[in-house]
Amino acid sequence: MNPSEIFHVLAILVLSLTAPVFILLYGGLVKVWIAFARRDRTSDSDYAPPIEIIVPVKGTNADQKNALLSLLKQEYSSYSVTLVLESDDDPASLVIDQLCKEFAHVRKLIAGTAKDCGQKNHNLVYALSKLKPDTEIVVFCDSTNAAAPQWLSRFTASLRTGRSGVVTTFRRFFPRPQNIPGVCQTMYGVVVLLLASVAPKPWGGGTAIRRDILEKLPLYDAWSKTVVDDLVLGNLLRRARIKVSLDPRNLLISPLRDHSFRSFFGYLDRQIMFPKFTNHEIWGTLLVLYVNLAIAVPVALWETVRFLEGPDKAYVIQYVSAGFIGGTILLVLCSRRLVAPHISAAKWLLSLMPLLFMGAFIFLRSIFRGFIDWHGKRYWCGKEGIVDRIQDVREKRL
């Protein structure tokens, strides 16, 4: 075989493997589109049981106070907010003390330093041990996500009407300015949303669960040994055969101010490493599909250029390649318009290749890594994400 024929064979192999990716992403796009089309038809309920929002907090940033205020100003008649810190020395402690003075329905808890699990998990376990007696629905939220005033009411409607026992959502990233790393993270978030629409799993930044279901799960024990909160919760729900509903209508807002490639690499590294330990089948499948996609796009581009120059004997492969590139561009533009219209189309398209190649690099690197770096700590994990040891490390450039 000559080099041209070898390249055509490679094109056939990588393009064949992209079919599952297209099916998943286009399927998710259709589901999100349908959910958005029904936005104004969602029925609510007059039943308003007590809800407790648990928010683990670590450090502070320019947008954090506004995010916390958005959770404290929800248009819901009976709810409270619990903000959990590792210690009073945390920079966010003063901000939280001010909020506790201004709002009667917020409290601060000090969980102490985690010894056998991730600090976020430790904070969550401590907050669950201090749940208010009358709480009927528990909502887990991240401290960096802002919510619309009616978010809590709309998000918990399916639980209050009895249509669901667990509901989760996701977030829109808003990079300011719209630089490449910020737009790449926004695009990755859209990909996660589309995949989650096909196979819903709880997301720790925004999940609501009925208390009676929560108390049937061995969650305290599981979280007390692991770094990951949402994937571990998802595994427990799957084993208990409890369905998770995804609500893409009520997405949270995550500002990204002056986002850097270092910050994006750190975020992407955690997102890829988490399932390696808790859901290795998901990690392995995504690794193969993602790396293949990173190869398929440039291969298809080359075949498409060859086709435009003039079809040769392998014109079928070139037709398929041109269709693949067209389908990819259509998917990228449709997802932007549906979920991220605040990002310019030019920046959105320009960020596709960096996202593909950086993601492929981190996926391949994850094969050889046995730890997760998060907030200055390195967590060495074993089977099912159980923490073997914790090491304090300085923030490093990836």
C-alpha positions, 0 to 999 in steps of 0.5 A: 500500500502506498502512503495515500492508500494508508491514509485512506484506511486511517480515515475509514477507521477513525470516521467509523468510530465517530458515529457513536459520538455523533449519535450521542451529541446530536441525540443530546442536542435534540433532547435539550432543544425539546426541553427548551421548547417546553420551558414555559409549559412546565407546571409548578406546584402549590406544595412548598415543603421546607428545602435546605440548600447546602453550599460547600465554600472554599476561598473567594473570588470577585463573583462569589458574593453575587453568586451566594446572594442569588441563592439567598434571594430565591422566590420560594416561601420556605427554604434555608441556605447552609454555607459550609467552610473548612475553617474560619480562616478561609477568606470566604468566612468574612463574606459569609459572616456578613451574609448571616447578619443580613439574612435570617435563613442562612447559617455558617458551619465549620466542618474542619479539615478532611483527613480521609476524603476530599474537602468538599465531600467532608463539608457535605457530610458534615452539613448532612449530619446537621440537617434541619429536622423539618427539611424535606428536600436537599439541594446541593449547590456550588458556591460559584454558580449564580441562580435566577430568582425563580430557579429554586421553585422551578428546579424542584417542581418535579420533586414537589409534584412527585414526578421525580425523586432526584433532579439535576441540572448543569451550568452555562459558563460566561467567560469575560473576556471571551478568550480562547481558554474561557470559550473552550471551557464553555464549549466543554460544558455544553458537551457535558450537558448534551451527554448528560441529556442522553444519560442523566447523572447527578452534578454536584453543582446543582442537584436536588433530592428528596430527604427520604431517598437521601437517607436510604443511601449509604452516602455518608460512608461513601463520601467520607472515603472519596474525592468525588461527590456527584459521580459517587452519588450517581453510582449509589442511585444506580445501584438503588435503581433510583432514576435521575432526571435532568433539567436543562431548562434551569441552568445555573450561571458560572462566570469565568473572569480572566480565565487562563489556559492554566485554569482551564487545564486544571478544570479539564484535568479534574473532569477527566480524572474523576471518572477514571477512579469512580466510573472507569467504564465511562472514562475508558469509553470517553478516552477512546471516543475523544482521542479518536475524534481529535484524530478524525477532525484533521484527517477529515479536513485533509480528505475534504481539501483533497476532494475540493482539489478534485475527487480521486479513486477514494472519492467515497471517503472524501464525500464522507469526510466532507459530510463529517466536517459539515456535520461537525460544524452544524453541531457546533453552531447549533449547540452554541445558538441553543446553549451559549448564544452569548459567545460569538460564533467566530470565537466558538468555532475557533475554540474547537480545535484547541479543545479537541487537542488539549482534551486528547492530551489530558485524556492520554495523560490520565492513563498514567496518573493515579492522583487528582490535584484540587485546591492545593491538595493531591489525592491519591485514589484507588478502586471506586475512588477511595482515597489512599492518601492526601498530600499537600502540594503547591499549585503547579503549572500543568 
